[in-house]
Structure formats: C-alpha cells, structure tokens
Amino acid sequence: MENAKKHLTSQFEDKVNNLQIIPHKSGSPSFYESFSIHGFQIQKLLRGHVVCTWTVPARLTDASGALYAGVIATIVDDIGCVASLSDSQPQKVSVDMNISYISTAKVNDEIEVDARVLGHKGGFSMTYVNLKNKATGETIAEGRHSLYGRQTSKL
C-alpha cells in the first residue's frame, strides 16, 4: 500500500501543486466546469439535440496518449446536460449514467459529440450521448444519462 501511495504522490504531486484554483462567483462557471468543457465547439444546437467537436488535449490523456475514461464520463455528463437544457428543461442533476467504452481517442484526435434528449417524464430526463472520432467515424463511447430536477409549479 505504501509503495502505491508513494508512486501516486510522486507521479502527480507537481501537477497538483501547480493547479491554480480561483474561487468563482455565484452564477459563473466553477474551475471544474471551465476545465471539463474547455475547448468544445458547438456545431449544431437544436431543441433537445446538441452536436459539438473537441480536440483531445495531452493533459487529459494517460502515459500512452489515450483519453482517460473519466474524461469520457465527464463529457457524457456535461454534454448530456446541455442537451436537456436545450430542450427548455430546468437545471437538473445526474442520477444515473451507463457508458459503453468501445475504443479510445488519442492526443489531438478531433472528437464529435452528438447528444440527444430521449424524453422527459415528470422531473426525469433521459439523454443519449455518442462520441466518435471525426476523422475515422469510429465510435469511441456511447452513454445513456438520466437527470432529475424539481418540476416547476403549474400554479
């Protein structure tokens, strides 16, 4: 256990120590939100449907240059939420995600993310998010994403 801790500490210590986290004001994006969706370019934004592209940066890849699985999960979460918001839904929180990891992306690959709202029932929304390599058309991952939020009163 100590060897693992030592390895992780030495491997990431300089990266963690160099992070600059500035507190955010209410209503503005937090460090995490800015970091996780930085660089996305919206190609299509319709009611309940979002298509955007993103180029994989080296800072979000492992030693072999492959995109971290956690980054893919974050994309499913964030862009799925954007699709729900584009369908005139109030802000909701994620309650369930199911992701099928099919292949990987490498540094500088351009990724196309296609997110669609599957439907709404009460306070729940369901989205489908597909990530694919734009150059090859190869699917990287598919995600199904459930969100929940309070319904607005009809009074």
Short mmCIF file of the C-alpha atoms (twelve columns), coordinates in Angstrom:
data_MODEL
# 
_entry.id   MODEL 
# 
loop_
_atom_site.group_PDB 
_atom_site.id 
_atom_site.type_symbol 
_atom_site.label_atom_id 
_atom_site.label_alt_id 
_atom_site.label_comp_id 
_atom_site.label_asym_id 
_atom_site.label_seq_id 
_atom_site.Cartn_x 
_atom_site.Cartn_y 
_atom_site.Cartn_z 
_atom_site.pdbx_PDB_model_num 
ATOM 1   C CA . MET A 1   0.000   0.000  0.000   1 
ATOM 2   C CA . GLU A 2   2.785   2.417  0.879   1 
ATOM 3   C CA . ASN A 3   4.528   1.747  -2.467  1 
ATOM 4   C CA . ALA A 4   1.335   2.572  -4.347  1 
ATOM 5   C CA . LYS A 5   0.843   5.749  -2.324  1 
ATOM 6   C CA . LYS A 6   4.469   6.784  -2.911  1 
ATOM 7   C CA . HIS A 7   4.145   6.156  -6.670  1 
ATOM 8   C CA . LEU A 8   0.945   8.169  -6.965  1 
ATOM 9   C CA . THR A 9   2.263   11.001 -4.834  1 
ATOM 10  C CA . SER A 10  5.495   11.350 -6.819  1 
ATOM 11  C CA . GLN A 11  3.757   10.982 -10.186 1 
ATOM 12  C CA . PHE A 12  1.081   13.640 -9.655  1 
ATOM 13  C CA . GLU A 13  2.481   15.884 -6.933  1 
ATOM 14  C CA . ASP A 14  3.913   18.512 -9.287  1 
ATOM 15  C CA . LYS A 15  0.695   18.628 -11.350 1 
ATOM 16  C CA . VAL A 16  -1.470  19.063 -8.270  1 
ATOM 17  C CA . ASN A 17  0.850   21.648 -6.739  1 
ATOM 18  C CA . ASN A 18  0.780   23.715 -9.953  1 
ATOM 19  C CA . LEU A 19  -3.024  23.882 -10.194 1 
ATOM 20  C CA . GLN A 20  -4.392  27.351 -9.639  1 
ATOM 21  C CA . ILE A 21  -7.957  27.208 -8.401  1 
ATOM 22  C CA . ILE A 22  -9.614  30.582 -8.143  1 
ATOM 23  C CA . PRO A 23  -12.906 30.750 -6.226  1 
ATOM 24  C CA . HIS A 24  -15.804 31.587 -8.506  1 
ATOM 25  C CA . LYS A 25  -18.700 33.955 -8.057  1 
ATOM 26  C CA . SER A 26  -22.230 32.640 -7.905  1 
ATOM 27  C CA . GLY A 27  -23.680 32.311 -11.403 1 
ATOM 28  C CA . SER A 28  -20.301 31.970 -13.129 1 
ATOM 29  C CA . PRO A 29  -18.654 28.664 -14.099 1 
ATOM 30  C CA . SER A 30  -16.513 26.964 -11.462 1 
ATOM 31  C CA . PHE A 31  -12.958 25.769 -12.060 1 
ATOM 32  C CA . TYR A 32  -14.263 22.258 -12.717 1 
ATOM 33  C CA . GLU A 33  -16.915 23.357 -15.209 1 
ATOM 34  C CA . SER A 34  -14.440 25.516 -17.124 1 
ATOM 35  C CA . PHE A 35  -11.808 22.782 -17.090 1 
ATOM 36  C CA . SER A 36  -14.085 19.929 -18.132 1 
ATOM 37  C CA . ILE A 37  -15.788 21.621 -21.093 1 
ATOM 38  C CA . HIS A 38  -12.928 23.873 -22.214 1 
ATOM 39  C CA . GLY A 39  -12.424 23.870 -25.985 1 
ATOM 40  C CA . PHE A 40  -15.778 22.446 -27.129 1 
ATOM 41  C CA . GLN A 41  -17.103 23.983 -30.351 1 
ATOM 42  C CA . ILE A 42  -20.872 23.740 -30.897 1 
ATOM 43  C CA . GLN A 43  -21.682 22.661 -34.451 1 
ATOM 44  C CA . LYS A 44  -25.458 22.241 -34.075 1 
ATOM 45  C CA . LEU A 45  -27.823 23.322 -31.329 1 
ATOM 46  C CA . LEU A 46  -31.471 22.413 -31.780 1 
ATOM 47  C CA . ARG A 47  -34.213 21.749 -29.267 1 
ATOM 48  C CA . GLY A 48  -33.071 18.584 -27.466 1 
ATOM 49  C CA . HIS A 49  -30.092 17.957 -29.761 1 
ATOM 50  C CA . VAL A 50  -26.507 19.163 -29.483 1 
ATOM 51  C CA . VAL A 51  -23.553 18.313 -31.733 1 
ATOM 52  C CA . CYS A 52  -20.119 19.631 -30.846 1 
ATOM 53  C CA . THR A 53  -16.473 18.903 -31.604 1 
ATOM 54  C CA . TRP A 54  -13.455 18.840 -29.351 1 
ATOM 55  C CA . THR A 55  -9.747  18.171 -29.833 1 
ATOM 56  C CA . VAL A 56  -8.166  15.856 -27.229 1 
ATOM 57  C CA . PRO A 57  -5.517  17.759 -25.223 1 
ATOM 58  C CA . ALA A 58  -2.423  15.958 -23.893 1 
ATOM 59  C CA . ARG A 59  -3.245  16.938 -20.289 1 
ATOM 60  C CA . LEU A 60  -6.296  14.638 -20.313 1 
ATOM 61  C CA . THR A 61  -4.540  11.510 -21.559 1 
ATOM 62  C CA . ASP A 62  -2.609  8.707  -19.881 1 
ATOM 63  C CA . ALA A 63  1.054   7.797  -20.440 1 
ATOM 64  C CA . SER A 64  0.185   6.005  -23.705 1 
ATOM 65  C CA . GLY A 65  -1.630  9.097  -25.003 1 
ATOM 66  C CA . ALA A 66  -5.135  7.597  -24.655 1 
ATOM 67  C CA . LEU A 67  -8.021  9.722  -23.393 1 
ATOM 68  C CA . TYR A 68  -8.903  8.891  -19.779 1 
ATOM 69  C CA . ALA A 69  -12.192 7.017  -19.312 1 
ATOM 70  C CA . GLY A 70  -13.158 9.552  -16.633 1 
ATOM 71  C CA . VAL A 71  -12.953 12.353 -19.201 1 
ATOM 72  C CA . ILE A 72  -15.350 10.436 -21.440 1 
ATOM 73  C CA . ALA A 73  -17.748 10.069 -18.497 1 
ATOM 74  C CA . THR A 74  -17.490 13.804 -17.824 1 
ATOM 75  C CA . ILE A 75  -18.308 14.563 -21.463 1 
ATOM 76  C CA . VAL A 76  -21.376 12.294 -21.340 1 
ATOM 77  C CA . ASP A 77  -22.478 14.063 -18.155 1 
ATOM 78  C CA . ASP A 78  -21.827 17.647 -19.275 1 
ATOM 79  C CA . ILE A 79  -22.998 17.472 -22.899 1 
ATOM 80  C CA . GLY A 80  -25.999 15.314 -21.948 1 
ATOM 81  C CA . CYS A 81  -26.974 18.054 -19.512 1 
ATOM 82  C CA . VAL A 82  -26.585 20.687 -22.262 1 
ATOM 83  C CA . ALA A 83  -28.957 18.658 -24.471 1 
ATOM 84  C CA . SER A 84  -31.522 18.604 -21.650 1 
ATOM 85  C CA . LEU A 85  -31.171 22.362 -21.132 1 
ATOM 86  C CA . SER A 86  -31.595 22.953 -24.877 1 
ATOM 87  C CA . ASP A 87  -34.986 21.220 -24.600 1 
ATOM 88  C CA . SER A 88  -36.208 24.017 -22.282 1 
ATOM 89  C CA . GLN A 89  -35.724 21.926 -19.148 1 
ATOM 90  C CA . PRO A 90  -34.607 23.454 -15.845 1 
ATOM 91  C CA . GLN A 91  -31.146 22.641 -14.493 1 
ATOM 92  C CA . LYS A 92  -31.072 19.048 -13.252 1 
ATOM 93  C CA . VAL A 93  -28.586 16.738 -11.567 1 
ATOM 94  C CA . SER A 94  -27.283 13.435 -12.894 1 
ATOM 95  C CA . VAL A 95  -28.737 10.396 -11.168 1 
ATOM 96  C CA . ASP A 96  -27.521 7.606  -13.443 1 
ATOM 97  C CA . MET A 97  -25.079 7.091  -16.302 1 
ATOM 98  C CA . ASN A 98  -24.335 3.965  -18.297 1 
ATOM 99  C CA . ILE A 99  -21.367 4.196  -20.644 1 
ATOM 100 C CA . SER A 100 -20.124 1.648  -23.171 1 
ATOM 101 C CA . TYR A 101 -16.433 2.260  -23.908 1 
ATOM 102 C CA . ILE A 102 -15.840 0.934  -27.412 1 
ATOM 103 C CA . SER A 103 -12.464 2.380  -28.446 1 
ATOM 104 C CA . THR A 104 -10.218 5.229  -27.378 1 
ATOM 105 C CA . ALA A 105 -9.081  8.605  -28.588 1 
ATOM 106 C CA . LYS A 106 -5.514  9.866  -28.709 1 
ATOM 107 C CA . VAL A 107 -3.894  13.266 -28.285 1 
ATOM 108 C CA . ASN A 108 -5.024  15.732 -30.983 1 
ATOM 109 C CA . ASP A 109 -7.836  13.493 -32.267 1 
ATOM 110 C CA . GLU A 110 -10.921 15.525 -33.097 1 
ATOM 111 C CA . ILE A 111 -13.950 14.084 -31.347 1 
ATOM 112 C CA . GLU A 112 -17.548 14.654 -32.391 1 
ATOM 113 C CA . VAL A 113 -20.086 14.502 -29.571 1 
ATOM 114 C CA . ASP A 114 -23.744 14.010 -30.506 1 
ATOM 115 C CA . ALA A 115 -26.196 14.339 -27.591 1 
ATOM 116 C CA . ARG A 116 -29.951 13.854 -27.892 1 
ATOM 117 C CA . VAL A 117 -32.800 14.006 -25.433 1 
ATOM 118 C CA . LEU A 118 -34.696 10.719 -25.436 1 
ATOM 119 C CA . GLY A 119 -37.554 12.047 -23.345 1 
ATOM 120 C CA . HIS A 120 -38.875 13.579 -20.150 1 
ATOM 121 C CA . LYS A 121 -41.185 12.045 -17.562 1 
ATOM 122 C CA . GLY A 122 -42.089 14.068 -14.502 1 
ATOM 123 C CA . GLY A 123 -38.843 15.523 -13.144 1 
ATOM 124 C CA . PHE A 124 -36.700 12.976 -15.019 1 
ATOM 125 C CA . SER A 125 -34.915 13.467 -18.330 1 
ATOM 126 C CA . MET A 126 -33.029 10.856 -20.345 1 
ATOM 127 C CA . THR A 127 -30.294 11.595 -22.869 1 
ATOM 128 C CA . TYR A 128 -28.169 9.573  -25.290 1 
ATOM 129 C CA . VAL A 129 -24.614 10.744 -25.986 1 
ATOM 130 C CA . ASN A 130 -22.365 9.335  -28.741 1 
ATOM 131 C CA . LEU A 131 -18.658 10.151 -29.023 1 
ATOM 132 C CA . LYS A 132 -16.864 9.330  -32.258 1 
ATOM 133 C CA . ASN A 133 -13.553 10.074 -33.927 1 
ATOM 134 C CA . LYS A 134 -14.421 12.713 -36.524 1 
ATOM 135 C CA . ALA A 135 -11.691 11.654 -38.982 1 
ATOM 136 C CA . THR A 136 -12.365 7.894  -38.953 1 
ATOM 137 C CA . GLY A 137 -16.017 7.803  -37.896 1 
ATOM 138 C CA . GLU A 138 -15.121 5.162  -35.295 1 
ATOM 139 C CA . THR A 139 -17.321 5.172  -32.199 1 
ATOM 140 C CA . ILE A 140 -15.355 5.845  -29.011 1 
ATOM 141 C CA . ALA A 141 -18.192 5.561  -26.487 1 
ATOM 142 C CA . GLU A 142 -21.957 5.612  -26.101 1 
ATOM 143 C CA . GLY A 143 -23.635 6.879  -22.983 1 
ATOM 144 C CA . ARG A 144 -27.136 6.905  -21.584 1 
ATOM 145 C CA . HIS A 145 -27.678 9.580  -18.996 1 
ATOM 146 C CA . SER A 146 -30.547 10.184 -16.564 1 
ATOM 147 C CA . LEU A 147 -31.120 13.525 -14.868 1 
ATOM 148 C CA . TYR A 148 -33.582 14.660 -12.236 1 
ATOM 149 C CA . GLY A 149 -34.792 18.042 -11.086 1 
ATOM 150 C CA . ARG A 150 -37.776 19.623 -9.449  1 
ATOM 151 C CA . GLN A 151 -40.622 20.387 -11.756 1 
ATOM 152 C CA . THR A 152 -41.847 23.942 -11.989 1 
ATOM 153 C CA . SER A 153 -45.199 24.555 -10.398 1 
ATOM 154 C CA . LYS A 154 -48.207 24.802 -12.668 1 
ATOM 155 C CA . LEU A 155 -49.928 27.248 -10.317 1 
# 
